[in-house]
Each structure stands twice: as structure tokens, then as C-alpha cells.
Amino acid sequence: MTTVPQPTTETRWRCTLCGNLTRFDVTRSSKVIEYVHLDLAGEPKVEEREVVSETIESVRCRWCNAVDQIELVDRPGTDAAAAS
């Protein structure tokens, strides 16, 4: 299993096979702490959620179904894209 880097404010995902920039299926593992409030009928409601750790396990392109073909590229309008 290879982990995929998460996009930042300066980067985004792009499929290297078809060029897709907008549609991906993401498989991730998360460890969270949740504050769950149960009403008198016993129905749970998560009122607070803190992500302790999160790992993206795979990203699949929705257009061409490619797995593990996703790269990080600069977002348009960022300083990194302007310097390229």
C-alpha cells in the first residue's frame, strides 16, 4: 500500500493518464475522537469530531478508473504556478 499525498492550498490532484482534475474516489483511514450525544430515545448525534490521524490509502480517477496514477500539480493562480 502506498500513501498518496493530500492536496494543499497550492496543489491539487491530477490523473496522469487522462488529465482529470476534478473527480476522484478516495480511500482513507482515519483515527478520530468523537463526542457523541444520545437523546432520550437513544439516537446518537456526533456533536464534536477531532481527527487524530488520517492516511489516504488510494485515489482512483472517476473518469478513467486509473488507480495509483494520481500526481500533485500546482493550482492555477498560486505563486508556484506563476514561477513555472
Residue, then its C-alpha position, 0 to 999 in steps of 0.5 A: m500500500t502506498t500513501v498518496p499525498q493530500p492536496t494543499t492550498e497550492t496543489r491539487w490532484r491530477c490523473t496522469l493518464c487522462g488529465n482529470l482534475t476534478r473527480f476522484d474516489v478516495t480511500r482513507s483511514s482515519k483515527v478520530i475522537e468523537y463526542v457523541h450525544l444520545d437523546l432520550a430515545g437513544e439516537p446518537k448525534v456526533e456533536e464534536r469530531e477531532v481527527v487524530s490521524e488520517t492516511i489516504e490509502s488510494v485515489r482512483c480517477r472517476w473518469c478513467n478508473a486509473v488507480d495509483q496514477i494520481e500526481l500533485v500539480d500546482r493550482p492555477g493562480t498560486d505563486a508556484a504556478a506563476a514561477s513555472 
